[in-house]
Amino acid sequence: MAAEKIPYKIYLSEEELPRTWYNVRADMKQKPAPLLNPATGAPMSFDDLRPVFCDELIRQELDDDTREIPIPDEIRNFYKMYRPAPLVRAYCLEEKLGTPAKIYYKFEGNNTSGSHKLNSAIAQAYYARQQGLTGVTTETGAGQWGTALSMACAYLGLDCKVYMVKCSYEQKPFRREVMRTYGASVTPSPSMETEVGRKILAEHPGTTGSLGCAISEAVEKAASTPGYRYVLGSVLNQVLLHQSIIGVEAKTALDKYGVVPDIIIGCAGGGSNLGGLISPFMGEKLRGERDYRFIAVEPASCPSFTRGRFAYDFCDTGMVCPLAKMYTLGSNFIPSANHAGGLRYHGMSPVLSQLYHDGYMEAVSVEQTRVFEAAEQFARVEGILPAPESSHAIRVAIDEALRCKETGEEKTILFGLTGTGYFDMYAYEKFHDGKMTDYIPTDAELEESFARLPHVPGQDKTV
Ligand SMILES: *Cc1c(COP(=O)(O)O)cnc(C)c1O
């Protein structure tokens, strides 16, 4: 049996570490819609984006055509510190579930940031330094992105200024200290440091913040500080591009053993890990070479795909960013405090939004207590303590495996295990104490937010 030859962990050698990122947009017939200038409604040009982003990253952002983009040696060497990441055959979980399904997961938690975010952080910091910049600003929610960026900036000698969503700043003091260990300066957001922060605080006194607010602050700071640019850890096309290393490695490892997944599952916050994992497989589907089922998993508390609108919206609450066409809950939507951490963004990657809209991908939403049940079940048999975000994917992978148990189908399931949950023990504690609740926004709340979507000339906002 071929299956018996497959090891628990499929490792690739350093030689096999990918040399190029794969740009899935090159294979999309319907390209993702361009970013628009909110003042004029015209597509953002290279020059429009220059005050905020570094030049090479803008080129990557706007490049819908180049299929393979070389990974510079310095980035590839940094990757070698923690990559190639293992692809694990979840034999123990399969046995525990009693399923005929074969389950694989790609583990991205093997670095200090505890997530896949380092894959893009090092790339973005590299291009910033290459341009001779002195620093970057960013936002962080749960803290993984801020940590990843701090690590990358420390390595390359760049300043790093992080606006951290206030409730996370208070709930996760150790995350903050990790960032400071790597030399970053960390400010709780909204803050009085920026004009937009002061405005948000005046309108919503006592707010514990959101990613959308923190983005506005970070963008303002970058645009007003010489030698600085802004970087973002998810949503953007360039981030999906860098994260394609996850999928390229996973596919290389599976190909070695002739394994072809039937279902590929990932959690979706802004879409970067899911987009990265599925990219090379999606490329095959788009080119008509092979069919796969792709499933995005999002929290029921922040259901951008399953209950959002496909419309142009602001990427941030302060409305200083360009407009992106994406599945969105509205940039005014501030999700209730919950433990989905990095999955609380109001919008979704324009690439994944277009693919979902065109029927290439499915999406489901799951409630957080069921997510933590899956997290615990997984930790007890596979050993790894998963991040709450990643556990959304675990939940649906288990559900699909249990479905196979009923039907007797021997499906092959691949999911992204994006990170570890060591900084999420308050959430685990709430779950264990039976104090976790499943907040789901009402239709009325969402409608109120949709009503405030920006009006873009020539665009029907209720697609
Ligand atoms: C940030 C994060 C996510 C969600 O972000 P995406 O851009 O949707 O991938 C998922 N898992 C972990 C561990 C994260 O840190």
The ligand as a Gaussian input file, in Angstrom:
#p B3LYP/6-31G(d) Opt

LIG

0 1
 C       -3.048000      36.180000      11.146000
 C       -3.322000      34.751000      11.316000
 C       -4.342000      34.112000      10.601000
 C       -5.276000      34.819000       9.670000
 O       -4.732000      35.601000       8.682000
 P       -4.839000      35.251000       7.144000
 O       -4.290000      36.414000       6.452000
 O       -6.287000      35.012000       6.843000
 O       -4.040000      34.043000       6.949000
 C       -4.512000      32.762000      10.780000
 N       -3.749000      32.065000      11.642000
 C       -2.774000      32.639000      12.351000
 C       -1.978000      31.807000      13.287000
 C       -2.516000      33.996000      12.206000
 O       -1.548000      34.569000      12.902000

